[in-house]
Amino acid sequence: MFEGQPKGLFALALANTGERFGYYTMLAVFALFLRANYGLSPAIAGTIYSAFLMFVYFFPLFGGMLADKFGFGKMVTTGIIIMFAGYLLLSVPLGGDSFALIVMLAALLLIGFGTGLFKGNLQVMVGDLYNDPQYKDKRDAGFSIFYMAINIGALFAPTAAIKIKEYAETTLGYSSNDAYHFSFAVACASLILSIAIYYIFRSTFRHTEGGTKKTTQAADNAVEELSKEETKQRIVALCLVFAVVIFFWMAFHQNGLSLTYFADEFTANSASGLQAMCFDVWNLVAIIFIVYAGFSLFQSKTSKGKIISLVVIALAVCFLCLQYDPSGTVKVSAPIFQQFNPFYVVALTPVSMAIFGALAAKGKEPSAPRKIAYGMIVAAVAYALMAFGSLGLPMPQTEIGADGNPVAVHVADVTPNLLISVYLILTFGELLLSPMGISFVSKVAPPKYKGMMMGGWFVATAIGNQLVVVGGLLWGAVPLWLCWSVFLAVCLIAAVFMFVMMKRLEKVC
């Protein structure tokens, strides 16, 4: 899985892991923070939440344009500095008045713009590692590894957000609302780690940073190899893919909004036995070790490698056995459900790579556009399950709290297994769509417009994230099963469109 990859991949992946850990720590509690700290309705909180996600993924378009002119490396460094300023501002507890709200919005703008300079350009640099002929056939696998690294950071984020908030409340004596800011401060520390990794291992990827006459000349030569017609075909194909992924992200990123509302108001807030073990991140890490050691056991060519793999598996199994308490009960907080998606990504990436590797060996691996279409169908299945599981549930309810602000009421105790299963299915769809889509863009984009086209991928994601607000608007306005059915429908329509356009898309692969 990791063999034969360029060294720069691991350095860039780790730098991104640090940044994503901070981002998802903040995001895990952000929607709940908006409602608790400012007394906002689900719809207004959803509007701010989705607008922030939109800016985070819209600004890479401008970041790509700037990088095409000034270099990818400069934009990545500048982006980290601007993000740090935004997270630092967000971590200051200022209360819940209008001034605090304005400062919070300013912080979100800085975070969004900084992410726009950092995120897309770092991924372009990853793609450029594979311009070397010796790595040409490992591009999809490389992006799968890169995507897995992102989710390692995201895996620990919900636990970090909850634990640091609880520490601020119980040990430091901060109020529940002010304690949220400590979760946001974690992002500042993670960015320091990220920039340190970037510069320590810079020598392994410096040639992808751009911004020199030599790089510009090489890009000019590459452009000459594409006719105007071929350039047009590639851009049109990319735009068609962008149009489809809008609806995937609209549905997928409900994990931080309507699905979190569901976890908070309709899902049982405690678990016991085997189910309780799912909510300890270290148990999930042990399962990841078992998965990777299992692959290593079968792929290792030496006895020493097989023995090490068996030892790792045995230790992980022993750890899980010691953790199991049949009578133990744990508290389940709504944000913790967001750890399951990154866990599944990390655990299933080697499985996904093995399946597609086997298909490739037989000449039957689906094209990137076809994988994206399959991903839309899988996402539709997830929301079909959600709709079925919500049949007969009452409408969301609110009441006025002691401070005069509306407070969500916990009205049902649906088994946590519903959301755990839905996140599993959504992750299958994500693995088919997201890393393959990014790889497709890096491969198909005309060299002269590479930064802009990667920015276009993020603009599509931004539009999808803005449409996340639909979940907030539907919450409490329609029956739950109908809310989820809306996302089921848009995913199916997008999949049909993708299959209709398939010949044109596969023509440029």
VENFENJO-V125762 format. One record per residue. RES is the residue in one small letter. PHI is phi as a letter, one per 40 degrees, with the letter a starting at -180 (none if undefined). NEAR is the number of other C-alpha atoms within 10 Angstrom. D_CENTER is the distance of its C-alpha to the mean C-alpha in Angstrom with 1 decimal. Layout:
RES,PHI,NEAR,D_CENTER
RES,PHI,NEAR,D_CENTER
This chain:
m,none,18,21.4
f,c,11,21.4
e,c,6,24.9
g,g,10,25.9
q,c,18,22.7
p,c,19,23.4
k,c,13,23.4
g,c,20,21.5
l,d,22,18.3
f,c,20,18.1
a,c,23,19.0
l,c,23,16.3
a,c,24,13.6
l,c,20,14.9
a,c,25,15.2
n,c,26,11.5
t,c,25,10.9
g,c,25,13.2
e,c,28,11.7
r,c,25,8.1
f,c,27,10.2
g,c,27,12.1
y,c,24,9.6
y,c,25,8.1
t,c,28,11.8
m,c,27,12.9
l,c,24,10.5
a,c,29,11.5
v,b,25,15.1
f,c,23,15.1
a,c,24,16.1
l,c,23,18.7
f,c,21,19.9
l,d,22,20.7
r,c,21,22.8
a,c,20,24.5
n,c,18,25.2
y,b,18,26.3
g,g,19,27.4
l,c,19,25.4
s,c,19,25.4
p,d,24,22.4
a,c,19,22.8
i,c,16,23.1
a,c,24,20.3
g,c,29,18.1
t,c,21,19.4
i,c,19,18.6
y,d,23,15.0
s,c,29,14.4
a,c,21,16.5
f,c,20,14.4
l,c,23,11.2
m,c,23,13.6
f,c,25,15.0
v,d,26,11.9
y,b,27,11.4
f,c,26,15.2
f,c,25,16.6
p,d,32,15.4
l,c,24,18.2
f,c,19,20.7
g,c,27,19.1
g,c,30,19.7
m,c,21,23.2
l,c,18,24.1
a,c,26,22.9
d,c,21,25.0
k,c,13,27.9
f,b,15,27.4
g,h,21,25.2
f,c,27,21.6
g,c,24,22.3
k,c,17,24.0
m,c,26,21.1
v,c,25,18.6
t,c,17,21.1
t,c,14,21.9
g,c,23,18.3
i,c,25,18.0
i,c,19,21.3
i,c,21,20.5
m,c,28,17.3
f,d,23,19.5
a,c,15,22.0
g,c,25,19.7
y,c,26,18.4
l,c,19,22.0
l,c,23,23.3
l,c,28,20.8
s,c,22,21.9
v,c,17,25.5
p,c,16,26.8
l,b,15,28.9
g,g,13,29.4
g,b,16,28.7
d,c,10,31.2
s,c,10,30.8
f,c,11,30.8
a,c,17,27.9
l,c,16,26.0
i,c,11,26.8
v,c,16,25.8
m,c,21,22.4
l,c,17,21.9
a,c,15,23.1
a,c,21,20.6
l,c,24,17.7
l,c,20,19.3
l,c,23,19.5
i,c,27,15.9
g,c,26,14.9
f,c,23,17.6
g,c,27,16.9
t,c,29,13.2
g,c,28,14.8
l,c,32,17.2
f,c,29,14.9
k,c,26,11.7
g,c,31,13.4
n,c,33,16.5
l,c,22,15.1
q,c,23,13.7
v,c,24,17.2
m,c,24,18.8
v,c,27,17.1
g,c,24,18.4
d,c,19,21.8
l,c,22,22.2
y,c,21,22.9
n,c,14,25.6
d,c,9,27.9
p,d,9,29.7
q,c,11,29.4
y,b,14,25.6
k,d,13,25.6
d,c,10,25.1
k,b,18,22.2
r,c,22,19.7
d,c,22,17.6
a,c,23,17.8
g,c,26,16.9
f,c,23,13.6
s,c,25,12.8
i,c,23,13.7
f,c,22,11.8
y,c,24,8.5
m,c,25,9.8
a,c,24,10.6
i,d,23,7.3
n,c,25,6.7
i,c,22,10.3
g,c,24,9.7
a,c,31,7.3
l,c,28,10.0
f,c,22,12.8
a,c,31,11.4
p,c,27,12.8
t,c,23,16.0
a,c,22,16.5
a,c,27,16.1
i,c,21,18.6
k,c,14,21.0
i,c,18,21.4
k,c,25,22.1
e,c,19,24.6
y,c,14,26.2
a,c,19,26.7
e,c,18,28.3
t,c,12,30.5
t,c,9,31.4
l,c,11,31.4
g,g,12,32.6
y,c,17,30.2
s,c,12,29.9
s,d,16,27.0
n,c,19,25.7
d,c,21,26.3
a,c,23,24.6
y,d,29,21.2
h,c,26,21.7
f,c,24,21.7
s,c,29,18.1
f,c,28,17.4
a,c,22,19.8
v,d,22,17.7
a,c,28,15.5
c,c,24,18.8
a,c,17,19.6
s,c,22,16.3
l,c,25,16.9
i,c,16,20.4
l,c,16,19.3
s,c,24,17.0
i,c,18,19.9
a,c,14,22.3
i,c,18,20.5
y,d,22,20.4
y,c,13,24.1
i,c,10,25.3
f,b,16,24.1
r,d,16,24.5
s,c,12,27.4
t,c,17,25.4
f,b,21,23.6
r,d,13,25.9
h,c,16,27.2
t,c,20,23.9
e,c,23,23.9
g,g,21,26.3
g,g,17,28.7
t,b,13,31.9
k,c,9,34.8
k,c,10,34.4
t,c,15,30.8
t,c,16,31.8
q,c,11,34.8
a,c,12,32.8
a,c,17,30.4
d,c,13,33.6
n,c,13,35.0
a,c,13,32.0
v,c,16,32.2
e,c,11,35.8
e,c,12,35.0
l,b,13,33.3
s,c,10,35.6
k,c,10,34.9
e,c,9,34.7
e,c,13,32.1
t,c,19,30.1
k,c,13,30.3
q,c,18,29.3
r,c,21,26.2
i,c,19,25.1
v,c,15,26.0
a,c,22,24.0
l,c,23,20.9
c,c,15,21.5
l,c,18,21.9
v,c,25,18.5
f,d,22,17.0
a,c,19,19.0
v,c,24,17.6
v,c,28,13.8
i,d,24,14.5
f,c,26,15.3
f,c,31,12.4
w,c,23,10.0
m,d,24,12.9
a,c,29,12.9
f,c,23,9.4
h,c,21,8.6
q,c,23,11.9
n,d,22,10.3
g,c,24,10.8
l,b,26,14.0
s,c,26,16.5
l,c,25,15.1
t,c,24,15.3
y,d,24,18.7
f,c,20,19.7
a,c,28,18.8
d,c,23,20.9
e,b,21,23.8
f,b,24,24.2
t,b,23,23.0
a,d,20,25.3
n,c,19,24.8
s,a,16,26.2
a,a,18,26.0
s,b,16,28.5
g,g,14,29.3
l,c,15,26.8
q,c,16,24.4
a,c,20,24.5
m,c,21,23.4
c,c,19,20.0
f,c,21,19.3
d,b,14,20.2
v,c,20,17.3
w,c,16,20.1
n,c,19,21.1
l,c,20,17.7
v,c,18,18.0
a,c,18,21.5
i,c,18,20.4
i,c,19,18.1
f,c,19,21.2
i,c,21,23.3
v,c,18,21.2
y,c,20,21.2
a,c,23,24.8
g,c,17,25.7
f,c,17,24.6
s,c,17,26.4
l,c,19,29.4
f,c,11,29.9
q,c,12,29.0
s,c,16,30.9
k,b,10,34.2
t,b,9,36.0
s,c,10,37.4
k,c,10,36.1
g,c,16,32.5
k,c,19,33.0
i,c,13,34.6
i,c,15,31.8
s,c,22,29.3
l,c,17,31.6
v,c,13,32.0
v,c,18,28.2
i,c,22,28.0
a,c,14,31.1
l,c,15,29.9
a,c,20,26.5
v,c,17,28.5
c,c,12,31.0
f,c,14,28.4
l,c,16,27.1
c,c,11,30.7
l,c,9,31.5
q,c,14,28.6
y,c,16,29.8
d,b,13,31.9
p,d,12,33.2
s,b,9,34.4
g,c,12,31.7
t,b,15,29.7
v,b,15,26.5
k,c,12,25.2
v,b,18,22.0
s,c,18,20.1
a,d,24,17.8
p,c,26,14.8
i,c,23,15.0
f,c,24,13.9
q,c,28,10.2
q,c,26,10.8
f,c,24,11.5
n,c,23,8.4
p,c,24,7.5
f,c,25,11.3
y,c,22,11.7
v,c,26,9.5
v,c,25,11.6
a,c,22,14.7
l,c,20,14.7
t,d,20,13.9
p,c,20,17.6
v,c,15,18.8
s,c,17,17.1
m,c,17,18.5
a,c,15,21.9
i,c,12,22.2
f,c,17,21.6
g,c,16,23.7
a,c,13,26.5
l,c,13,26.3
a,c,12,26.5
a,c,9,29.5
k,c,9,31.2
g,g,9,30.3
k,b,11,28.4
e,c,15,24.7
p,c,13,23.3
s,c,14,22.5
a,d,22,19.0
p,c,27,19.9
r,c,20,21.2
k,c,18,18.0
i,c,28,16.1
a,c,25,18.9
y,c,21,18.8
g,c,26,15.1
m,c,30,16.2
i,c,20,19.0
v,c,23,17.0
a,c,28,14.9
a,c,29,18.4
v,c,19,19.6
a,d,25,17.0
y,c,26,18.3
a,c,20,21.8
l,c,19,21.6
m,c,22,20.4
a,c,20,23.3
f,c,14,25.7
g,c,16,24.8
s,c,20,25.4
l,c,12,28.8
g,g,10,31.5
l,c,14,29.3
p,c,13,30.7
m,c,13,29.3
p,d,20,27.3
q,b,13,29.8
t,b,15,30.1
e,a,11,33.0
i,c,12,34.2
g,c,11,33.6
a,c,8,36.2
d,c,8,34.8
g,g,9,35.3
n,c,17,31.6
p,c,19,30.3
v,b,18,28.6
a,c,19,26.7
v,b,14,28.7
h,c,18,27.7
v,b,17,29.5
a,a,17,28.6
d,b,14,27.6
v,c,18,25.7
t,d,17,24.8
p,d,20,21.3
n,c,13,21.4
l,c,16,20.6
l,c,24,17.1
i,c,16,16.6
s,c,15,17.7
v,c,21,15.7
y,c,26,12.4
l,c,20,13.9
i,c,21,14.8
l,c,26,11.7
t,c,25,10.0
f,d,22,13.1
g,c,25,12.5
e,c,23,9.0
l,c,23,10.7
l,c,22,13.5
l,b,23,11.9
s,c,21,9.0
p,c,21,10.5
m,c,24,13.9
g,c,24,13.5
i,c,22,12.8
s,c,23,15.6
f,c,22,17.8
v,c,26,17.5
s,c,25,18.5
k,c,21,21.3
v,c,18,22.7
a,d,20,22.5
p,d,23,26.1
p,d,22,26.3
k,c,17,27.8
y,b,17,24.8
k,c,24,22.0
g,c,30,20.4
m,c,24,21.0
m,c,27,19.6
m,c,27,16.3
g,c,28,16.5
g,c,24,17.3
w,d,25,14.1
f,c,28,12.3
v,c,24,15.2
a,c,25,14.7
t,c,28,11.1
a,c,26,12.9
i,c,24,15.5
g,c,27,13.4
n,c,30,11.8
q,c,26,15.5
l,c,24,16.5
v,d,30,14.4
v,d,26,17.5
v,d,22,19.4
g,c,26,18.1
g,c,25,19.7
l,c,19,22.8
l,c,18,23.3
w,c,22,22.9
g,g,17,26.5
a,c,13,28.0
v,b,12,28.0
p,d,18,28.0
l,d,24,24.8
w,c,19,25.3
l,c,16,25.7
c,d,23,22.6
w,c,26,20.5
s,c,18,22.9
v,c,18,22.0
f,c,25,18.4
l,d,24,20.1
a,c,15,22.5
v,c,19,20.3
c,c,30,18.2
l,c,20,21.7
i,c,15,23.1
a,c,22,20.4
a,c,26,20.9
v,c,16,24.6
f,d,16,24.4
m,c,23,22.4
f,c,16,25.2
v,c,11,27.9
m,c,15,26.6
m,d,18,26.0
k,c,12,29.2
r,c,16,28.5
l,c,22,25.0
e,c,13,26.2
k,c,10,29.1
v,c,18,27.1
c,c,13,25.2
